[in-house]
Amino acid sequence: MFLYSATFTELKDQNDIGNVVAIKLFGSRMGAIFSMLFSIALLSTLSAMTIAGPRVTEAMGEDYPIFISLAKRNRFDMPYIAILVQAGWSIFLVLVSTFKEIIEYISISLSIFAMLTVFGIFIIRRNYPKSERPFCLPLYPLPPIVFILCTLWMIYYKTNDDPKIILYSLATMVPGLILYFVAAKKTTLQTPS
């Protein structure tokens, strides 16, 4: 719909392409209403991530003793350390990045993790017999291959345009991976055989 309604030139370098298309399709008055609806939709996803993010961090604290402080709760039963960690990271990103860089950083990072999750289908199919799988993927292996190729193309397209975005993503993933292996090793050492 976006490409049908507006030209590439009109959409180029626009952070709010939904607003551009709404104004083009419905005029400035209705475009303003759609802009407000887009903003409300974005705020609703923001609140969902504000709730979900600290719960993931809290679960890390529950699963790995090295991060136990992340699972601490206050008298309202909220994981306050996890909330402070997420708030601190968010403030840091806002202070050192532009809105566009944050969106690109998040989109690349989420694309990589979505791709790795879909790649997990191949591992599950290899490690579990058909009788133990709760779901059979139609047209296997075509859907995961198409998804992975499209995701790789999107990552390539974005990083070809601005290579530092992939470096930002990897700069947070690599330390996270190292922390994971350290935490997993300590958990294994502490677990009695």
N, C-alpha and C positions, 0 to 999 in steps of 0.2 A: 504494500500500500504506500509506503514511504517513497519508494523509487518510482511508482506510478504517478504519484501526486506532485513530486518536486524533482528538480533536476539535480544532478551531482553537484553542480556549482552552488546551488542554493543550500545544499546540505553540507558542503565541505566546511570543515573546522567549526561546525555547530555542535555545542554540547547538548542543546535542547531540540533535537530534530523532531520530536513529537510535537512541540509547540509550533515549529516552522510549518509542519504539514497541516496541523489543525487550523492555523490561520489561513493557509493556502486553500484548504478545502471548504471551510465554513465562514471565512471572514474574520475580521479582528475581534468582534464582540464574542462570537461563539468560540473563537480561538482562545480568548482569555479564559472562558469557562473551562475549556479542555485543559488549558495550562494549569488551572487550579486543581482539576481532577488528577492530572499527572503528578502534581506536587503532593497531593494527599496520598496517592498510591505509593510514591517514593517514601513518604514519611511512615506509612504503615509497614513497609519492608524494613525501614530503619529501626522501628520499634521491635520488630520480630528479631532482628539481628542483635539488638541490645539485650534482649532476653536470652536468646539461644547461645550467643558467643560465650558469655561467662559460664553457662552450664557445661559447655564443652571443656573449657579450662578447668572447671571444678571436677569434671569426670577424670581429667588427666591427674589431678591431685589425688583422687580416690584410687586410681589404678596403679600409680607409680609413687612409692614412698618418698622418693627424692623431691616430689612436688606436693607433698602433703599439705603445705601451707595454703595452696590454692583451693583446697577443699574446705577451709575454715568458714564457718557461718556465724553471722551475728545473731542477736536476740530475735530478729525478725525472720530467721531461717533463710537468709540470703547469703550467697557466697561472696562476701564483700571483698576479699582479696582478689578473687577472679574478676570481679567488676572493676576494681581499681587497676588491675593489670590491663584489661581491655581499654579502659578509659585513657590510661597513660599512653598506650600504643596509638590510639586514635588521635590524641592530642599531638603526639610526636609527628604522625603522618600529616596532619593539617598544618603544622608549623614548618615542615621542611618540603612540602610538595604543593603543587597547584591542584585544583579540582580535577583537571584533565589527567594529570599524572596519577592521582589516586585511583580514578576510574580505570585507567589503563593497567595499573599495577594489579588491582583487584581482578580485572577481567582476565589477564594473563594467568595469574595465580589460580583462579577458580577453573580456568580452562585446563590447566595442567592437571589439577587434582581430579576434575571430572574425567579426563582422558585416562588417568591411572585407574580410576574406579571402574571404568568400562573395560579397561585392559584386564582387570581382575576376573572377568567372565572366562577368559581363556584358562586362567589358573584354576578356577573352580571346575571347569569342564574336564581338565586334566586330572585333578586330584580326587574328584568325587564321581562315583558311578551314577549312571542315569537314575537308578532307583532311589538315590539319596538326595537328588536335586528337587527342590519344591516347585520349580518352574522350568519349563522347556522353552527356550528362545526360538521363536519362529525364524526361518530362513538363516539359521546360524551357518556360517560365521559372518554373513553379509552385514547385518546391522552394526555390530561393534566395529568392523573394519571401516565401514563408511563413516561412522561417528569419529573414530580415531583419525582418519585421513582428513576429514573436514576440520577437526580441532587443530591438527598439525598445520593445515593451511592457514587457519585464522591466526595461530600463534606466529607463523612465518610472516604473514602479511603485516601484522602489527609490529613485530620486531624488526622487519626489514625497513619499515618506515621510521622507527625510533628504537635502535638496538639497546639503549640503556634501560628500557622497561623490563626486558628479560633479565638484565643484570640485577635490577631491584628485586624482582621476584626470587631469583636464585640466591640473592644475598640474605633473604629471610628464610628460604627453604633449607639451605645447606646447614646453617646453625641449628635449625629445628630438627633436621635429620640427625645431626651429631648428638643433640640433647636426647632425642628418642633412643638412640643406641646406648648412650650412657645410662639413661633411666632404665631401659630394658635389661641391661647387663646387671645393674645393681639390684633390680627386682629378682632376677634369676639367682644371683648370689645369696640373697636373703631368704629365698624360698627353700624350705627344707625338702630334701629328696625323699 
